[in-house]
């Protein structure tokens, strides 16, 4: 059993958690600093733009991880579980964080 495979088992949801913390922190900071009132273009505020950027970066990181684990170089049960975990984390990023495109940011 490879130590790397064990680390990869939790890597996807570690990326999910990092994305969550970054989104939550920047949402709070942006609301406090009034970024929700700074319009950039086409009705998109600075607040929404940075939240979308964090969402996209988190999604890209999860997709890259899932694709990297999909490499058939080392087929094992642990590797398969790590692949499924990374794919589940990618789906969780989409389902949980996609509302940054539509929901109000500050009230």
PAGU-345752 format. One record per atom (N, C-alpha, C): residue number from 0; residue in three letters; atom name; x, y, z. Coordinates in steps of 0.1 Angstrom, whole numbers, plus 5000, padded with zeros to 4 digits. Example, Ala and Ser with C-alpha at 12.3 -4.5 7.8 and 13.67 -1.06 7.14 Angstrom:
2
ATOM   nr  rest  atom    px    py    pz
ATOM    0   ALA     N  5132  4943  5078
ATOM    0   ALA    CA  5123  4955  5078
ATOM    0   ALA     C  5132  4967  5078
ATOM    1   SER     N  5128  4978  5071
ATOM    1   SER    CA  5137  4989  5071
ATOM    1   SER     C  5129  5000  5079
//
This chain:
107
ATOM   nr  rest  atom    px    py    pz
ATOM    0   UNK     N  5008  4988  5000
ATOM    0   UNK    CA  5000  5000  5000
ATOM    0   UNK     C  5009  5012  5000
ATOM    1   UNK     N  5007  5021  4991
ATOM    1   UNK    CA  5015  5033  4989
ATOM    1   UNK     C  5010  5044  4998
ATOM    2   UNK     N  5019  5051  5004
ATOM    2   UNK    CA  5016  5063  5012
ATOM    2   UNK     C  5010  5074  5004
ATOM    3   UNK     N  5014  5075  4992
ATOM    3   UNK    CA  5009  5085  4983
ATOM    3   UNK     C  4994  5082  4980
ATOM    4   UNK     N  4990  5070  4978
ATOM    4   UNK    CA  4976  5066  4975
ATOM    4   UNK     C  4968  5070  4987
ATOM    5   UNK     N  4973  5068  4999
ATOM    5   UNK    CA  4965  5071  5011
ATOM    5   UNK     C  4963  5086  5012
ATOM    6   UNK     N  4973  5094  5009
ATOM    6   UNK    CA  4972  5109  5009
ATOM    6   UNK     C  4962  5113  4998
ATOM    7   UNK     N  4962  5107  4986
ATOM    7   UNK    CA  4953  5110  4976
ATOM    7   UNK     C  4938  5107  4979
ATOM    8   UNK     N  4936  5098  4988
ATOM    8   UNK    CA  4923  5094  4992
ATOM    8   UNK     C  4915  5106  4998
ATOM    9   UNK     N  4922  5115  5006
ATOM    9   UNK    CA  4916  5127  5012
ATOM    9   UNK     C  4919  5140  5004
ATOM   10   UNK     N  4927  5139  4994
ATOM   10   UNK    CA  4931  5151  4987
ATOM   10   UNK     C  4919  5159  4981
ATOM   11   UNK     N  4910  5153  4975
ATOM   11   UNK    CA  4898  5159  4969
ATOM   11   UNK     C  4890  5168  4979
ATOM   12   UNK     N  4887  5161  4990
ATOM   12   UNK    CA  4879  5169  5000
ATOM   12   UNK     C  4888  5179  5008
ATOM   13   UNK     N  4901  5177  5008
ATOM   13   UNK    CA  4909  5187  5013
ATOM   13   UNK     C  4909  5200  5004
ATOM   14   UNK     N  4909  5198  4991
ATOM   14   UNK    CA  4907  5209  4982
ATOM   14   UNK     C  4893  5215  4983
ATOM   15   UNK     N  4883  5207  4985
ATOM   15   UNK    CA  4870  5212  4988
ATOM   15   UNK     C  4870  5221  5000
ATOM   16   UNK     N  4876  5217  5011
ATOM   16   UNK    CA  4876  5224  5023
ATOM   16   UNK     C  4884  5237  5022
ATOM   17   UNK     N  4895  5237  5014
ATOM   17   UNK    CA  4902  5249  5012
ATOM   17   UNK     C  4894  5259  5004
ATOM   18   UNK     N  4887  5254  4994
ATOM   18   UNK    CA  4878  5263  4986
ATOM   18   UNK     C  4867  5269  4995
ATOM   19   UNK     N  4862  5261  5004
ATOM   19   UNK    CA  4851  5266  5013
ATOM   19   UNK     C  4857  5277  5022
ATOM   20   UNK     N  4868  5274  5028
ATOM   20   UNK    CA  4874  5284  5037
ATOM   20   UNK     C  4877  5297  5029
ATOM   21   UNK     N  4883  5296  5017
ATOM   21   UNK    CA  4886  5308  5009
ATOM   21   UNK     C  4873  5316  5006
ATOM   22   UNK     N  4863  5308  5001
ATOM   22   UNK    CA  4851  5315  4998
ATOM   22   UNK     C  4844  5322  5010
ATOM   23   UNK     N  4844  5315  5021
ATOM   23   UNK    CA  4838  5321  5033
ATOM   23   UNK     C  4846  5333  5038
ATOM   24   UNK     N  4859  5332  5038
ATOM   24   UNK    CA  4867  5343  5043
ATOM   24   UNK     C  4866  5355  5033
ATOM   25   UNK     N  4866  5353  5020
ATOM   25   UNK    CA  4865  5364  5011
ATOM   25   UNK     C  4851  5370  5010
ATOM   26   UNK     N  4841  5362  5013
ATOM   26   UNK    CA  4828  5367  5014
ATOM   26   UNK     C  4827  5377  5026
ATOM   27   UNK     N  4832  5373  5037
ATOM   27   UNK    CA  4831  5381  5049
ATOM   27   UNK     C  4840  5394  5047
ATOM   28   UNK     N  4851  5392  5042
ATOM   28   UNK    CA  4860  5404  5039
ATOM   28   UNK     C  4854  5413  5029
ATOM   29   UNK     N  4849  5408  5018
ATOM   29   UNK    CA  4843  5416  5008
ATOM   29   UNK     C  4831  5424  5013
ATOM   30   UNK     N  4823  5417  5021
ATOM   30   UNK    CA  4811  5424  5027
ATOM   30   UNK     C  4815  5436  5036
ATOM   31   UNK     N  4825  5433  5044
ATOM   31   UNK    CA  4830  5443  5053
ATOM   31   UNK     C  4837  5455  5046
ATOM   32   UNK     N  4843  5452  5035
ATOM   32   UNK    CA  4850  5463  5028
ATOM   32   UNK     C  4842  5470  5017
ATOM   33   UNK     N  4829  5465  5015
ATOM   33   UNK    CA  4820  5471  5006
ATOM   33   UNK     C  4822  5467  4991
ATOM   34   UNK     N  4829  5455  4989
ATOM   34   UNK    CA  4831  5451  4975
ATOM   34   UNK     C  4819  5448  4968
ATOM   35   UNK     N  4808  5446  4975
ATOM   35   UNK    CA  4795  5443  4968
ATOM   35   UNK     C  4789  5455  4962
ATOM   36   UNK     N  4795  5467  4965
ATOM   36   UNK    CA  4790  5480  4959
ATOM   36   UNK     C  4799  5485  4947
ATOM   37   UNK     N  4810  5478  4945
ATOM   37   UNK    CA  4819  5482  4934
ATOM   37   UNK     C  4816  5474  4922
ATOM   38   UNK     N  4810  5480  4912
ATOM   38   UNK    CA  4806  5473  4900
ATOM   38   UNK     C  4818  5473  4890
ATOM   39   UNK     N  4821  5462  4884
ATOM   39   UNK    CA  4832  5461  4875
ATOM   39   UNK     C  4827  5463  4860
ATOM   40   UNK     N  4818  5454  4856
ATOM   40   UNK    CA  4813  5454  4843
ATOM   40   UNK     C  4801  5445  4842
ATOM   41   UNK     N  4791  5449  4834
ATOM   41   UNK    CA  4779  5441  4831
ATOM   41   UNK     C  4772  5437  4844
ATOM   42   UNK     N  4772  5446  4854
ATOM   42   UNK    CA  4765  5443  4866
ATOM   42   UNK     C  4772  5434  4876
ATOM   43   UNK     N  4784  5430  4873
ATOM   43   UNK    CA  4791  5421  4881
ATOM   43   UNK     C  4800  5429  4891
ATOM   44   UNK     N  4798  5427  4904
ATOM   44   UNK    CA  4805  5434  4914
ATOM   44   UNK     C  4819  5428  4917
ATOM   45   UNK     N  4827  5436  4923
ATOM   45   UNK    CA  4840  5430  4927
ATOM   45   UNK     C  4839  5418  4936
ATOM   46   UNK     N  4829  5419  4945
ATOM   46   UNK    CA  4826  5408  4954
ATOM   46   UNK     C  4823  5395  4946
ATOM   47   UNK     N  4813  5396  4937
ATOM   47   UNK    CA  4809  5384  4929
ATOM   47   UNK     C  4821  5379  4920
ATOM   48   UNK     N  4828  5388  4915
ATOM   48   UNK    CA  4840  5384  4906
ATOM   48   UNK     C  4850  5376  4914
ATOM   49   UNK     N  4853  5381  4926
ATOM   49   UNK    CA  4864  5373  4933
ATOM   49   UNK     C  4858  5360  4939
ATOM   50   UNK     N  4845  5359  4942
ATOM   50   UNK    CA  4839  5347  4946
ATOM   50   UNK     C  4839  5337  4934
ATOM   51   UNK     N  4835  5341  4923
ATOM   51   UNK    CA  4835  5333  4911
ATOM   51   UNK     C  4849  5328  4908
ATOM   52   UNK     N  4859  5337  4909
ATOM   52   UNK    CA  4873  5333  4906
ATOM   52   UNK     C  4878  5322  4916
ATOM   53   UNK     N  4874  5323  4929
ATOM   53   UNK    CA  4878  5313  4939
ATOM   53   UNK     C  4871  5300  4935
ATOM   54   UNK     N  4858  5301  4932
ATOM   54   UNK    CA  4850  5289  4928
ATOM   54   UNK     C  4857  5282  4916
ATOM   55   UNK     N  4860  5289  4906
ATOM   55   UNK    CA  4867  5283  4894
ATOM   55   UNK     C  4880  5277  4897
ATOM   56   UNK     N  4888  5284  4905
ATOM   56   UNK    CA  4901  5278  4909
ATOM   56   UNK     C  4900  5265  4917
ATOM   57   UNK     N  4890  5265  4926
ATOM   57   UNK    CA  4888  5253  4933
ATOM   57   UNK     C  4883  5242  4925
ATOM   58   UNK     N  4874  5245  4915
ATOM   58   UNK    CA  4869  5235  4906
ATOM   58   UNK     C  4880  5230  4897
ATOM   59   UNK     N  4889  5238  4892
ATOM   59   UNK    CA  4900  5234  4883
ATOM   59   UNK     C  4909  5225  4891
ATOM   60   UNK     N  4912  5229  4904
ATOM   60   UNK    CA  4921  5220  4912
ATOM   60   UNK     C  4915  5207  4914
ATOM   61   UNK     N  4902  5206  4917
ATOM   61   UNK    CA  4896  5193  4919
ATOM   61   UNK     C  4896  5184  4906
ATOM   62   UNK     N  4893  5191  4895
ATOM   62   UNK    CA  4893  5184  4882
ATOM   62   UNK     C  4907  5178  4878
ATOM   63   UNK     N  4917  5187  4880
ATOM   63   UNK    CA  4930  5182  4877
ATOM   63   UNK     C  4934  5171  4886
ATOM   64   UNK     N  4931  5171  4899
ATOM   64   UNK    CA  4934  5160  4908
ATOM   64   UNK     C  4926  5147  4904
ATOM   65   UNK     N  4914  5149  4900
ATOM   65   UNK    CA  4906  5137  4896
ATOM   65   UNK     C  4912  5131  4883
ATOM   66   UNK     N  4916  5139  4874
ATOM   66   UNK    CA  4922  5134  4862
ATOM   66   UNK     C  4936  5128  4864
ATOM   67   UNK     N  4943  5134  4873
ATOM   67   UNK    CA  4956  5128  4876
ATOM   67   UNK     C  4955  5114  4883
ATOM   68   UNK     N  4945  5113  4892
ATOM   68   UNK    CA  4943  5100  4899
ATOM   68   UNK     C  4938  5090  4889
ATOM   69   UNK     N  4931  5094  4878
ATOM   69   UNK    CA  4926  5085  4868
ATOM   69   UNK     C  4936  5078  4861
ATOM   70   UNK     N  4949  5082  4862
ATOM   70   UNK    CA  4960  5075  4855
ATOM   70   UNK     C  4960  5061  4859
ATOM   71   UNK     N  4960  5052  4849
ATOM   71   UNK    CA  4960  5037  4851
ATOM   71   UNK     C  4973  5031  4855
ATOM   72   UNK     N  4983  5040  4858
ATOM   72   UNK    CA  4996  5035  4861
ATOM   72   UNK     C  4997  5026  4873
ATOM   73   UNK     N  4989  5028  4883
ATOM   73   UNK    CA  4989  5020  4895
ATOM   73   UNK     C  4975  5016  4899
ATOM   74   UNK     N  4970  5005  4893
ATOM   74   UNK    CA  4956  5001  4896
ATOM   74   UNK     C  4956  4994  4910
ATOM   75   UNK     N  4948  4999  4919
ATOM   75   UNK    CA  4947  4992  4932
ATOM   75   UNK     C  4933  4996  4938
ATOM   76   UNK     N  4929  4989  4948
ATOM   76   UNK    CA  4916  4993  4954
ATOM   76   UNK     C  4917  5007  4960
ATOM   77   UNK     N  4928  5010  4967
ATOM   77   UNK    CA  4930  5023  4973
ATOM   77   UNK     C  4930  5034  4962
ATOM   78   UNK     N  4937  5031  4951
ATOM   78   UNK    CA  4937  5041  4940
ATOM   78   UNK     C  4923  5043  4935
ATOM   79   UNK     N  4916  5033  4933
ATOM   79   UNK    CA  4902  5034  4928
ATOM   79   UNK     C  4893  5042  4938
ATOM   80   UNK     N  4895  5040  4951
ATOM   80   UNK    CA  4888  5047  4961
ATOM   80   UNK     C  4892  5062  4961
ATOM   81   UNK     N  4905  5065  4959
ATOM   81   UNK    CA  4909  5079  4958
ATOM   81   UNK     C  4903  5086  4946
ATOM   82   UNK     N  4903  5078  4935
ATOM   82   UNK    CA  4897  5084  4922
ATOM   82   UNK     C  4882  5088  4925
ATOM   83   UNK     N  4874  5079  4931
ATOM   83   UNK    CA  4860  5081  4933
ATOM   83   UNK     C  4859  5093  4943
ATOM   84   UNK     N  4867  5093  4953
ATOM   84   UNK    CA  4867  5104  4963
ATOM   84   UNK     C  4869  5117  4956
ATOM   85   UNK     N  4879  5118  4947
ATOM   85   UNK    CA  4882  5131  4940
ATOM   85   UNK     C  4871  5135  4931
ATOM   86   UNK     N  4865  5125  4925
ATOM   86   UNK    CA  4853  5128  4916
ATOM   86   UNK     C  4841  5133  4925
ATOM   87   UNK     N  4839  5127  4936
ATOM   87   UNK    CA  4829  5131  4945
ATOM   87   UNK     C  4831  5146  4950
ATOM   88   UNK     N  4844  5149  4953
ATOM   88   UNK    CA  4847  5162  4958
ATOM   88   UNK     C  4845  5172  4947
ATOM   89   UNK     N  4848  5168  4934
ATOM   89   UNK    CA  4846  5177  4923
ATOM   89   UNK     C  4831  5180  4922
ATOM   90   UNK     N  4823  5170  4923
ATOM   90   UNK    CA  4808  5172  4923
ATOM   90   UNK     C  4803  5181  4934
ATOM   91   UNK     N  4809  5179  4946
ATOM   91   UNK    CA  4806  5187  4958
ATOM   91   UNK     C  4809  5201  4956
ATOM   92   UNK     N  4821  5204  4949
ATOM   92   UNK    CA  4824  5218  4946
ATOM   92   UNK     C  4814  5224  4938
ATOM   93   UNK     N  4809  5217  4927
ATOM   93   UNK    CA  4799  5223  4918
ATOM   93   UNK     C  4786  5225  4925
ATOM   94   UNK     N  4781  5215  4932
ATOM   94   UNK    CA  4768  5216  4939
ATOM   94   UNK     C  4768  5226  4950
ATOM   95   UNK     N  4778  5226  4958
ATOM   95   UNK    CA  4778  5235  4970
ATOM   95   UNK     C  4781  5249  4967
ATOM   96   UNK     N  4791  5251  4958
ATOM   96   UNK    CA  4796  5265  4956
ATOM   96   UNK     C  4791  5272  4944
ATOM   97   UNK     N  4783  5265  4935
ATOM   97   UNK    CA  4778  5272  4923
ATOM   97   UNK     C  4769  5284  4926
ATOM   98   UNK     N  4762  5284  4937
ATOM   98   UNK    CA  4753  5295  4940
ATOM   98   UNK     C  4760  5309  4940
ATOM   99   UNK     N  4774  5309  4940
ATOM   99   UNK    CA  4781  5322  4940
ATOM   99   UNK     C  4777  5330  4927
ATOM  100   UNK     N  4772  5323  4917
ATOM  100   UNK    CA  4768  5330  4905
ATOM  100   UNK     C  4755  5337  4906
ATOM  101   UNK     N  4746  5333  4916
ATOM  101   UNK    CA  4733  5339  4916
ATOM  101   UNK     C  4728  5345  4929
ATOM  102   UNK     N  4733  5339  4940
ATOM  102   UNK    CA  4727  5344  4953
ATOM  102   UNK     C  4733  5357  4957
ATOM  103   UNK     N  4726  5365  4965
ATOM  103   UNK    CA  4731  5378  4970
ATOM  103   UNK     C  4743  5375  4979
ATOM  104   UNK     N  4753  5384  4979
ATOM  104   UNK    CA  4765  5381  4987
ATOM  104   UNK     C  4764  5388  5000
ATOM  105   UNK     N  4759  5400  5001
ATOM  105   UNK    CA  4758  5407  5014
ATOM  105   UNK     C  4744  5412  5016
ATOM  106   UNK     N  4740  5414  5028
ATOM  106   UNK    CA  4726  5420  5031
ATOM  106   UNK     C  4727  5430  5041
//
